[in-house]
């Protein structure tokens, strides 16, 4: 009888011990979840996410007939472009860079630029050249979007070939000049969407967009050449 009671007590103790271990496991999982959330949702990453959120905002405002729509869509784009610089600066300054942020940043950039180019092609700025040569804006738009798609595939393949090959397609100064010129060009074109800035502003935007397209294609050639050179020496 006593042995039965002892066994029962031991069973109760074992049950409590097991239950306590389960609580510890739950707390550990919860702690890891919070740490992962903090690592993912750093300030630079939140800024990058606002750039993604700017895409539907631009889409909603772009086709509006209100007088303030042109200023609003250009302002949204400029603020989104500023976050492109700011999130990288804060990531370096705060030491809060993450793999998720490094993945999301170029995706947000490409999404914002491609959306803006498509919107402008569907509704070009109200200028004389848009009626005479309707292909003038889609041509650099296709070059830029095509380059980004190709470059994403190139970087993915390079990453599968090893760290050294991946370094060969790291962003260089030529790519940064391309990004800067296309951001300025798109800002000018958005600001001149209704022709309020005159032909000069629209012409400057289109001209700078062609410069950005040229730099985009040139940088793609440079990246591919760097990969070929690496492969020949490896």
DOZA-702904 format. One record per residue (C-alpha): residue number from 1; residue in three letters; x, y, z negated. Coordinates in steps of 0.1 Angstrom, whole numbers. Layout:
! residues N
NODE,nr,rest,c1,c2,c3
NODE,NUM,ALA,X,Y,Z
...
This chain:
! residues 234
NODE,nr,rest,c1,c2,c3
NODE,1,UNK,0,0,0
NODE,2,UNK,28,23,-9
NODE,3,UNK,47,14,22
NODE,4,UNK,16,22,42
NODE,5,UNK,14,56,25
NODE,6,UNK,51,62,32
NODE,7,UNK,47,53,68
NODE,8,UNK,17,76,71
NODE,9,UNK,37,105,55
NODE,10,UNK,66,98,79
NODE,11,UNK,42,98,108
NODE,12,UNK,28,131,96
NODE,13,UNK,63,145,93
NODE,14,UNK,73,133,127
NODE,15,UNK,42,148,141
NODE,16,UNK,49,182,125
NODE,17,UNK,85,180,137
NODE,18,UNK,74,173,173
NODE,19,UNK,49,201,171
NODE,20,UNK,76,225,159
NODE,21,UNK,99,214,188
NODE,22,UNK,70,222,212
NODE,23,UNK,66,257,198
NODE,24,UNK,104,263,203
NODE,25,UNK,102,251,239
NODE,26,UNK,73,275,245
NODE,27,UNK,91,304,230
NODE,28,UNK,122,295,250
NODE,29,UNK,102,294,283
NODE,30,UNK,85,327,274
NODE,31,UNK,119,343,267
NODE,32,UNK,133,331,299
NODE,33,UNK,102,344,318
NODE,34,UNK,106,378,302
NODE,35,UNK,143,379,311
NODE,36,UNK,136,369,347
NODE,37,UNK,109,396,349
NODE,38,UNK,133,422,335
NODE,39,UNK,159,411,360
NODE,40,UNK,135,412,389
NODE,41,UNK,117,445,380
NODE,42,UNK,147,467,375
NODE,43,UNK,143,504,383
NODE,44,UNK,160,501,417
NODE,45,UNK,138,472,426
NODE,46,UNK,107,492,416
NODE,47,UNK,118,520,439
NODE,48,UNK,122,495,467
NODE,49,UNK,86,482,460
NODE,50,UNK,73,518,463
NODE,51,UNK,88,519,498
NODE,52,UNK,68,488,507
NODE,53,UNK,37,504,492
NODE,54,UNK,43,535,514
NODE,55,UNK,36,514,545
NODE,56,UNK,-2,511,539
NODE,57,UNK,-3,546,526
NODE,58,UNK,12,559,559
NODE,59,UNK,-12,538,579
NODE,60,UNK,-42,552,560
NODE,61,UNK,-31,588,565
NODE,62,UNK,-17,586,600
NODE,63,UNK,-50,584,619
NODE,64,UNK,-68,609,597
NODE,65,UNK,-82,639,614
NODE,66,UNK,-78,662,584
NODE,67,UNK,-55,692,588
NODE,68,UNK,-33,681,559
NODE,69,UNK,-27,646,574
NODE,70,UNK,4,655,595
NODE,71,UNK,21,670,565
NODE,72,UNK,11,642,542
NODE,73,UNK,23,614,565
NODE,74,UNK,57,631,570
NODE,75,UNK,60,637,532
NODE,76,UNK,53,600,525
NODE,77,UNK,80,590,549
NODE,78,UNK,105,614,536
NODE,79,UNK,99,603,500
NODE,80,UNK,102,567,510
NODE,81,UNK,135,575,528
NODE,82,UNK,148,591,497
NODE,83,UNK,141,560,477
NODE,84,UNK,162,541,502
NODE,85,UNK,192,561,491
NODE,86,UNK,182,563,454
NODE,87,UNK,177,527,447
NODE,88,UNK,211,518,460
NODE,89,UNK,227,546,440
NODE,90,UNK,209,536,408
NODE,91,UNK,218,499,413
NODE,92,UNK,255,508,415
NODE,93,UNK,253,534,387
NODE,94,UNK,233,513,362
NODE,95,UNK,249,480,372
NODE,96,UNK,214,465,377
NODE,97,UNK,217,450,411
NODE,98,UNK,201,417,416
NODE,99,UNK,197,390,444
NODE,100,UNK,160,398,446
NODE,101,UNK,167,435,451
NODE,102,UNK,194,428,477
NODE,103,UNK,169,407,496
NODE,104,UNK,140,431,493
NODE,105,UNK,158,464,502
NODE,106,UNK,165,457,539
NODE,107,UNK,130,441,542
NODE,108,UNK,114,473,529
NODE,109,UNK,136,494,553
NODE,110,UNK,128,474,584
NODE,111,UNK,91,473,575
NODE,112,UNK,89,511,570
NODE,113,UNK,108,519,602
NODE,114,UNK,90,494,624
NODE,115,UNK,56,505,611
NODE,116,UNK,64,542,618
NODE,117,UNK,77,534,653
NODE,118,UNK,45,514,662
NODE,119,UNK,23,542,648
NODE,120,UNK,41,568,669
NODE,121,UNK,39,547,700
NODE,122,UNK,1,542,696
NODE,123,UNK,-3,580,691
NODE,124,UNK,27,599,705
NODE,125,UNK,33,636,696
NODE,126,UNK,12,660,716
NODE,127,UNK,38,671,741
NODE,128,UNK,41,675,779
NODE,129,UNK,66,647,783
NODE,130,UNK,42,622,766
NODE,131,UNK,19,626,795
NODE,132,UNK,46,626,822
NODE,133,UNK,67,597,808
NODE,134,UNK,47,577,784
NODE,135,UNK,75,551,782
NODE,136,UNK,99,576,768
NODE,137,UNK,91,568,731
NODE,138,UNK,84,530,734
NODE,139,UNK,118,524,750
NODE,140,UNK,140,533,719
NODE,141,UNK,113,518,696
NODE,142,UNK,117,484,713
NODE,143,UNK,155,487,712
NODE,144,UNK,155,495,675
NODE,145,UNK,129,469,664
NODE,146,UNK,145,442,687
NODE,147,UNK,179,450,672
NODE,148,UNK,166,446,636
NODE,149,UNK,150,412,644
NODE,150,UNK,182,400,661
NODE,151,UNK,204,413,633
NODE,152,UNK,183,395,607
NODE,153,UNK,187,363,625
NODE,154,UNK,225,369,629
NODE,155,UNK,229,376,592
NODE,156,UNK,209,345,582
NODE,157,UNK,231,323,604
NODE,158,UNK,263,340,591
NODE,159,UNK,252,333,555
NODE,160,UNK,248,296,564
NODE,161,UNK,284,295,577
NODE,162,UNK,300,306,544
NODE,163,UNK,309,337,524
NODE,164,UNK,337,349,547
NODE,165,UNK,314,348,578
NODE,166,UNK,287,366,559
NODE,167,UNK,312,394,550
NODE,168,UNK,319,399,587
NODE,169,UNK,283,412,592
NODE,170,UNK,282,434,561
NODE,171,UNK,268,469,566
NODE,172,UNK,294,493,579
NODE,173,UNK,296,530,586
NODE,174,UNK,282,526,621
NODE,175,UNK,250,510,606
NODE,176,UNK,247,538,581
NODE,177,UNK,249,565,608
NODE,178,UNK,222,546,627
NODE,179,UNK,200,546,597
NODE,180,UNK,205,583,590
NODE,181,UNK,198,593,626
NODE,182,UNK,166,572,629
NODE,183,UNK,153,585,596
NODE,184,UNK,157,621,607
NODE,185,UNK,143,614,641
NODE,186,UNK,112,597,627
NODE,187,UNK,107,626,602
NODE,188,UNK,108,651,631
NODE,189,UNK,84,631,652
NODE,190,UNK,59,626,623
NODE,191,UNK,60,663,615
NODE,192,UNK,53,671,652
NODE,193,UNK,25,645,655
NODE,194,UNK,-1,672,664
NODE,195,UNK,24,694,683
NODE,196,UNK,24,720,656
NODE,197,UNK,62,723,657
NODE,198,UNK,63,729,694
NODE,199,UNK,81,710,722
NODE,200,UNK,115,718,708
NODE,201,UNK,109,698,675
NODE,202,UNK,95,669,694
NODE,203,UNK,123,668,719
NODE,204,UNK,149,669,691
NODE,205,UNK,131,640,675
NODE,206,UNK,130,619,707
NODE,207,UNK,166,627,715
NODE,208,UNK,178,618,681
NODE,209,UNK,158,586,683
NODE,210,UNK,177,576,715
NODE,211,UNK,209,583,696
NODE,212,UNK,197,560,668
NODE,213,UNK,188,533,694
NODE,214,UNK,222,536,710
NODE,215,UNK,240,533,676
NODE,216,UNK,217,503,668
NODE,217,UNK,227,484,699
NODE,218,UNK,264,494,695
NODE,219,UNK,265,482,659
NODE,220,UNK,249,449,669
NODE,221,UNK,277,444,695
NODE,222,UNK,303,453,668
NODE,223,UNK,288,427,643
NODE,224,UNK,287,400,669
NODE,225,UNK,323,407,680
NODE,226,UNK,334,406,644
NODE,227,UNK,318,371,640
NODE,228,UNK,334,359,672
NODE,229,UNK,368,372,661
NODE,230,UNK,364,354,627
NODE,231,UNK,354,322,644
NODE,232,UNK,384,323,667
NODE,233,UNK,408,328,638
NODE,234,UNK,391,303,614
